[in-house]
Amino acid sequence: MLHELEPPVIIQDDSETLSENVFRRIQAAIVKGEIAPGSKISEPELARTYGISRGPLREAIHRLEGQRLLVRVPHVGARVVSLSQAELIELYEIRESLEGMACRLAAERMTAEEIEELREVLNTHERDAAFQAGVGYYQQEGDFDFHYRIIQGAGNRTLTQMLCGELYQLVRMYRIQFSVTPNRPRQAFAEHHRILDAIAERDGELAELLMRRHIGASKRNIARHYQDAVQPTATKRGES
């Protein structure tokens, strides 16, 4: 049984290639917003920053393109992905449907031990300093991620490949970006607890509904963010 979770520390061991190491470091920088969305990727600059030759760097860049974190723009080169509002809403519509299904399956298939471990994941989230200060939600990946654990618990390999593989880091990038919205961390935490209770009660229908509502609330939060960004510009134009 999982009793105490601590954030993972990335350490390169002897078996890890230079390309793998730099891939993970650039991936983390993009997902956390340290390399801004829309930024042009300069291979010489990255090679100097990470102390790596162009060959392994290009391999890492190719893998990041596969994760949709980098996009290749004709006559420009690679840039960090920057989804439009419409593209981001589409991504959340996919999440709403597929993660809702994952929740229903998890309620049917997760073991009692896995459910208890999921409860401890939420306990870890609650103890996080940023969450306690009300400035963000716990955003470690993999086994420390509430959504990731539910998808794994669904026991559907195709679903896992889509949500924990192909789309996972892109989704994390935007989850982190919008996790600092005022009041959203506490609301998300409460929603996570209700989802977990439904899974523990083996109520797949309710678990699916709650997850869909949870992601739907995040989708509406994104729409409000874009609306708020447009309104000041519109007001300014009206005053000119």
N, C-alpha and C positions, 0 to 999 in steps of 0.2 A: 504494500500500500504506500502511496505517496503521502508523506507527512509534511515535508518542508521543501519548498521550491526556491531556488536561487537563480537569478538571471545567468544565462550561459555566457561563458567567456570564450571568444574565438582565439584559439592558439594554433599556430601552424606547426604541424609535426613533420617529421622527416619524410613522410610519404606524400605530403601535400605538394602539388606542383606549384611553381611560380604563377602559372596562369590561373589555377584554382584560387590561390590566395588573393591575387589582385582582382579576380572576378568577384569574390565575396566582399572585398573592401569597397570596390566601386559600386556594387549592388547596394550595400548598406548606405553609402553616401547619397545615392539617388533616392532610395526609398525614404530616408530621413529628411530629404530636402536640402542636404548640404551641397549637392550639385543641383542647381535650380531647374525646374521644368522648362523645356525649351532651349536649354544651354547647348551650344555647339560643342561637340566632343573633339578636342585637339589631341591627336595621338602623341605628338612630340611632348606636349605639356604633361599628359598623363604618364608617359614613360619617365619623365624627369621626376614627377611627384611621387610615383610608386617605385622608382628605381628598377625598372624592368625593361627588357628589350622589346622591340616592336612586334616580334613574332608571337610570344605569349600574350602580349596585350591585345593583339588583333583577335586571338582565340577567345579571350575574355569578352571583348566587345561583341563578337559574333553570338556568344551565349546570352548576353544581355539583350541583344536584338530578339533572340528567341523567346525571352521572357516579356517582350513588349515594353521593356524599360527604355530601350533606345530604338529610334526609327531612322531609317535611311532616307534622306531627302535628296532628290536628283540635283546635281550640280552644287550641292552644299556639303553633303556628307552626313555623318551620324549626329543626331541631336537627342537630348533627353526627351522622352515623351511628354506631351502637354495636351491632355484631352480637352476637347471643347465641352461646353455644358451638355450638348446633345449626346456626345459620345460617353460622357461620364454617367449620365442618366441611363443610357442603354446598358452600361456595365452593371449598374445597380439593379436594373430590371432583371438581368441574368442572375445576379446574386440572390435577389428576392425569391425567384422561382427555384433555383437549384439548391440553395442553402435551406429553403423551406422543406424541400424533399429530403435533404440530408438529415434534418432535425426529426422528421417523422420516422425515418429508418433508424436513426440513433435511439429513439425511444423504444423501438422494437428489438434492437440488437445489442446495445451496449450492456456490458456486464455490470453487476453491482459495484465491483471494484473500480471499473472505469468511471462510473458515475461519481463515486466518492473522490476519485482523483480530480475529476472535473470541478467538484465543489471546492477542493483545495486550491485549484487554479484561481477561482474567484476570490478565495481568501487571500491569496498572494496579490492579486490585483488591488484588493481593498487596502493592503498595507503599503502600497507604493506611495512614495513621497509626493510625486506630482499629482496623483489622484487625491491624496489627502489635502493637498493645497488647492484643489479644484481647478488646476490649470491643464489637465490632460488625462488621458486614459492609458493604462499600462499597455505597451506596444511591443513586447518581446514576441518573437516568432515561434513557429513550430509548436512543441508541446506546451509552451507557456501561453499560447493563443487559444482563447475560448472557442472561437469559430473553427480553427484548425482541428481541435480535439473532437468536436462534434462531427465534422466531415469525416475524419478518420473512423469515428465510432459508427458511421453509417454502414460500413462494410461493403461499399460499392466501389470497385477499383476504377471504373470509368469516371465516376463522379469525383473520386479523390484525385485522379490525374488532371481533371479539368480545374478543380478549385484549389488544390494544394500544389499543383505543378504549373500548368500553363498560365493561369491568371493570378496566382497567389501574390507574387511580389508587386504586381501592378495594383491590385486591390489594396495591399498593405500601404503602398505609397499614398493613396488617397484617404485611407482610414486614418493614417497618422496626420495628414494635412488637416482633416476636419475634426480631429479628436479634441482640439483645443477650443472649439466653439463653447461659449459660456453656457453652463448648465448641462451640456450634453454628456460629459463624463458620468455624472451621477445618474442621469436618466438611463444611459446605456447600461450602467452597472445594475440598476434595478430591473431592467428588461432582461438582462442575462440571467438574473436569479429566477425570474418567473419562467423563463425557457427551461432552465435546469430543473426546476420543480416539476414541470410538465413531463420532462424526460424521465425523471425519477419515478413518477407516477405511472409511467408507461402509456401516457396519453399522447399518441403520435399525432392525432388530428389537432389537438391543442398546441403541441410543440411546434408543428408546422405553421399554424396560424400566428403564433407569437413571434417566431423567427421572421416571417414575412412582414409582420407589423414593425418589428425592430429595424429591419433593413429599409422598409418603407419610410420610417421616421428619419433615417440617415439620408435617404434620397430627397426628402422634403427639405432637410437642413441644407443640402447642397444647392437646391433650387433657390432657397432664400438667400444663400451666400451670393449667388450670381445676381439675384435681383437687387440686393443691397449695393453691390458693386456698380450696377448700372444707374441706380437712382440719383446718386450725387452728380453724376455726369449730366443726366437729364435736367436736374435742377439748375446746374450751372449754365446749361445752354438756355434755359428759360429766362435766366436773369440777365443774359448778355444782350 
